[in-house]
Amino acid sequence: MHEATERLLQHFLEGVEPAVPLVALWAHGSLAAGDYQPGRSDLDLIAVLDRPPTMDHWRRIKAVHRRLREPPAELLHCSYMARQELDDHAAEHITWAHERIFRRPVTAVTRRELHDGARVLYGPPPAGLLPPVTDEELTRFVRTDLRDYWLLKAQGRRRWLQDVWVDLGMITVARATVTLREGRLISKREALDVLAELDAPEKVVADIRARRYGTPAPVLSRFRRARLARAFIRSAIRRALAS
């Protein structure tokens, strides 16, 4: 693990433990899957609290995150789940991400990631606290996410001029396709190989790989990249949902 990232995680734990009734702190995503890229990957965390957070806890959580100054603090995201709501997939939990605080659910994909191989930073592992995700629950979430979120987002144009939408959209579709086909989760690195198997535009895949892994970048305008990515995502989602 990158030294600066380890130092940030330690500082965060030292700040959050006295601020909230902390039961456990887990990392998932790239940080747990062995595909973490310093300065590029998000630090995706889940904190479990002993009781539902109060407004005072909201203020303390914001203060903890805002005191983190060292890089890559801006990439550290954390959802705070009350122990009493761990079995409720629809519950919206306090979340700090993208430099702001809001509420959102912890998805079936995140829950399955935690069970498949969370990195435990504090307290007991997920298996001792978090109810498991059934294959049916995982499939239902992935299909709904593709149909009701990503397919709608692919209808617009402007957002696809941004790197983050191209990267996340393409990788999400590849990962979702494998989950629906084989019932398992894959890393972002594996997803780039799957995109080639799905006949994704080679230059778009190379563009994503260059940003994530520092490989040579292709010559590709943002406008052409946006058109290629949107067309592929729409087509790939329809194929995945039809299978």
C-alpha positions as CSV (number, residue, x, y, z in Angstrom):
1,M,0.0,0.0,0.0
2,H,1.1,3.5,-0.7
3,E,2.7,5.2,2.3
4,A,0.7,8.4,2.0
5,T,-2.5,6.5,1.7
6,E,-1.7,4.4,4.8
7,R,-0.9,7.6,6.7
8,L,-4.2,9.1,5.6
9,L,-6.2,6.1,6.7
10,Q,-4.5,6.1,10.1
11,H,-5.2,9.8,10.5
12,F,-8.8,9.3,9.5
13,L,-9.3,6.5,12.0
14,E,-7.8,8.5,14.8
15,G,-10.2,11.3,14.0
16,V,-13.4,9.4,13.5
17,E,-13.1,6.9,16.4
18,P,-13.7,9.5,19.1
19,A,-16.2,11.5,17.0
20,V,-18.9,8.8,16.5
21,P,-19.9,5.5,18.3
22,L,-17.7,3.5,15.9
23,V,-18.1,-0.3,15.8
24,A,-16.2,-1.1,12.6
25,L,-14.4,0.5,9.7
26,W,-14.0,-1.4,6.4
27,A,-12.5,-0.6,3.0
28,H,-13.9,-2.0,-0.2
29,G,-13.4,-1.4,-3.9
30,S,-9.9,-1.0,-5.3
31,L,-8.4,-0.6,-1.9
32,A,-9.5,-4.1,-0.9
33,A,-9.3,-5.8,-4.3
34,G,-5.6,-5.2,-4.9
35,D,-6.2,-2.8,-7.8
36,Y,-5.6,0.5,-5.9
37,Q,-3.8,3.2,-7.9
38,P,-2.4,6.0,-5.7
39,G,-3.7,9.4,-6.6
40,R,-6.2,7.9,-9.0
41,S,-8.4,5.4,-7.1
42,D,-11.0,6.4,-4.6
43,L,-10.7,5.3,-1.0
44,D,-14.1,3.7,-0.4
45,L,-14.9,3.1,3.3
46,I,-17.8,1.9,5.3
47,A,-18.2,2.9,9.0
48,V,-20.6,1.0,11.2
49,L,-22.0,2.9,14.2
50,D,-23.5,1.5,17.4
51,R,-26.6,3.7,17.0
52,P,-28.3,6.0,14.5
53,P,-26.2,9.2,14.1
54,T,-27.6,12.4,15.6
55,M,-27.2,16.0,14.2
56,D,-24.2,16.4,16.4
57,H,-22.7,13.3,14.7
58,W,-23.3,15.0,11.4
59,R,-21.3,18.0,12.5
60,R,-18.5,15.9,13.9
61,I,-18.3,13.8,10.7
62,K,-18.0,16.9,8.5
63,A,-15.3,18.2,10.8
64,V,-13.3,15.0,10.7
65,H,-13.3,15.0,6.9
66,R,-12.6,18.6,6.5
67,R,-9.6,18.4,8.8
68,L,-8.0,15.8,6.5
69,R,-5.6,17.9,4.4
70,E,-3.0,15.6,3.1
71,P,-3.5,13.9,-0.3
72,P,-5.4,11.9,-1.3
73,A,-7.9,13.2,1.3
74,E,-10.2,14.4,-1.5
75,L,-10.6,10.8,-2.7
76,L,-11.6,9.4,0.6
77,H,-15.3,8.6,0.7
78,C,-17.2,7.0,3.7
79,S,-20.7,5.9,4.4
80,Y,-21.8,5.7,8.0
81,M,-24.3,2.8,8.7
82,A,-26.1,2.4,12.0
83,R,-26.0,-1.2,13.3
84,Q,-29.8,-1.2,13.4
85,E,-30.1,-0.6,9.7
86,L,-27.5,-3.0,8.3
87,D,-30.2,-5.3,6.9
88,D,-32.1,-2.6,5.1
89,H,-30.9,-2.2,1.5
90,A,-33.1,0.9,1.0
91,A,-31.9,2.8,4.1
92,E,-30.0,6.0,3.2
93,H,-26.9,6.5,5.2
94,I,-24.8,9.6,6.0
95,T,-22.1,9.7,3.4
96,W,-19.1,11.9,2.8
97,A,-17.9,12.0,-0.8
98,H,-16.7,14.5,-3.3
99,E,-16.1,17.1,-0.6
100,R,-19.7,17.1,0.7
101,I,-22.1,15.3,3.0
102,F,-25.4,13.7,2.0
103,R,-27.4,10.5,2.3
104,R,-27.4,7.5,0.1
105,P,-28.0,3.7,0.3
106,V,-25.2,1.2,0.5
107,T,-25.8,-0.9,-2.6
108,A,-26.0,-4.7,-3.0
109,V,-22.7,-4.5,-5.0
110,T,-20.9,-2.7,-2.2
111,R,-22.4,-5.2,0.4
112,R,-21.2,-8.2,-1.7
113,E,-17.7,-6.6,-2.1
114,L,-17.5,-6.3,1.6
115,H,-18.3,-10.0,2.1
116,D,-16.0,-11.0,-0.7
117,G,-12.9,-9.4,0.7
118,A,-13.1,-6.2,2.8
119,R,-10.0,-4.7,4.3
120,V,-10.8,-4.4,8.0
121,L,-9.4,-1.2,9.4
122,Y,-11.1,-1.3,12.8
123,G,-13.4,-3.7,14.6
124,P,-14.9,-7.0,13.5
125,P,-15.1,-8.1,9.8
126,P,-18.3,-7.8,7.8
127,A,-19.3,-11.4,8.2
128,G,-19.9,-10.8,11.9
129,L,-22.2,-7.8,11.3
130,L,-23.5,-7.4,7.8
131,P,-26.2,-9.7,6.4
132,P,-25.1,-11.5,3.3
133,V,-26.3,-10.5,-0.2
134,T,-28.2,-13.3,-2.1
135,D,-27.5,-13.8,-5.8
136,E,-31.1,-12.7,-6.5
137,E,-30.6,-9.4,-4.6
138,L,-27.4,-8.8,-6.5
139,T,-28.8,-9.5,-9.9
140,R,-31.9,-7.4,-9.2
141,F,-29.8,-4.4,-8.2
142,V,-27.5,-4.7,-11.2
143,R,-30.3,-4.9,-13.7
144,T,-32.2,-2.0,-12.1
145,D,-29.1,0.1,-12.0
146,L,-28.3,-0.5,-15.7
147,R,-31.9,0.1,-16.8
148,D,-33.0,3.0,-14.6
149,Y,-29.7,4.8,-14.2
150,W,-27.1,4.2,-16.8
151,L,-29.3,3.7,-19.8
152,L,-31.0,7.1,-19.0
153,K,-27.7,8.8,-18.4
154,A,-26.4,7.5,-21.8
155,Q,-29.2,9.4,-23.6
156,G,-27.7,12.8,-22.8
157,R,-24.5,14.1,-24.4
158,R,-22.8,16.8,-22.4
159,R,-21.7,14.7,-19.4
160,W,-19.9,12.2,-21.6
161,L,-17.3,14.9,-22.5
162,Q,-16.0,14.4,-18.9
163,D,-13.3,11.7,-18.1
164,V,-15.1,10.5,-15.0
165,W,-18.3,9.6,-16.9
166,V,-16.5,7.8,-19.7
167,D,-14.4,5.8,-17.2
168,L,-17.1,4.9,-14.8
169,G,-19.8,4.2,-17.4
170,M,-17.6,1.9,-19.5
171,I,-16.2,0.0,-16.5
172,T,-19.6,-0.3,-14.8
173,V,-21.2,-1.8,-17.9
174,A,-18.3,-4.4,-18.2
175,R,-18.5,-5.3,-14.5
176,A,-22.3,-5.5,-14.6
177,T,-22.2,-7.8,-17.7
178,V,-20.0,-10.3,-15.9
179,T,-22.1,-10.2,-12.8
180,L,-25.3,-10.9,-14.7
181,R,-23.6,-13.6,-16.8
182,E,-21.5,-15.3,-14.1
183,G,-22.8,-14.1,-10.7
184,R,-19.4,-12.7,-9.6
185,L,-17.8,-9.3,-9.1
186,I,-14.7,-8.3,-11.0
187,S,-12.1,-5.5,-10.5
188,K,-11.7,-2.5,-12.7
189,R,-8.5,-3.9,-14.1
190,E,-10.4,-7.1,-15.2
191,A,-13.2,-4.9,-16.5
192,L,-10.9,-3.3,-19.1
193,D,-10.1,-6.7,-20.5
194,V,-13.8,-7.6,-20.6
195,L,-14.5,-4.4,-22.6
196,A,-12.2,-5.8,-25.3
197,E,-14.2,-9.0,-25.3
198,L,-17.4,-7.0,-25.6
199,D,-16.0,-5.2,-28.7
200,A,-15.8,-1.9,-27.0
201,P,-14.1,0.9,-29.0
202,E,-10.3,0.2,-28.7
203,K,-9.3,3.8,-28.4
204,V,-11.8,4.5,-25.7
205,V,-10.6,1.5,-23.7
206,A,-7.0,2.6,-24.2
207,D,-7.9,6.1,-23.1
208,I,-9.3,4.8,-19.8
209,R,-6.4,2.5,-19.3
210,A,-4.0,5.4,-19.8
211,R,-5.7,7.5,-17.1
212,R,-5.8,4.7,-14.6
213,Y,-2.5,3.0,-15.2
214,G,-0.3,5.5,-17.0
215,T,0.0,3.6,-20.2
216,P,0.4,5.5,-23.6
217,A,-2.7,7.5,-24.4
218,P,-4.3,7.3,-27.9
219,V,-5.0,10.3,-30.0
220,L,-8.8,10.8,-29.5
221,S,-10.9,13.9,-29.3
222,R,-13.3,14.3,-26.4
223,F,-16.2,14.7,-28.8
224,R,-15.4,11.4,-30.7
225,R,-14.7,9.6,-27.4
226,A,-18.1,10.8,-26.1
227,R,-20.0,9.5,-29.2
228,L,-18.2,6.2,-29.1
229,A,-18.7,5.7,-25.4
230,R,-22.4,6.5,-25.4
231,A,-23.1,4.3,-28.4
232,F,-21.3,1.4,-26.9
233,I,-22.8,1.8,-23.4
234,R,-26.4,1.9,-24.8
235,S,-25.7,-1.2,-26.9
236,A,-23.9,-3.1,-24.2
237,I,-26.7,-2.4,-21.6
238,R,-29.4,-3.7,-24.0
239,R,-27.4,-6.8,-24.6
240,A,-26.8,-7.4,-20.9
241,L,-30.5,-6.9,-20.0
242,A,-31.6,-9.2,-22.8
243,S,-29.4,-12.1,-21.8
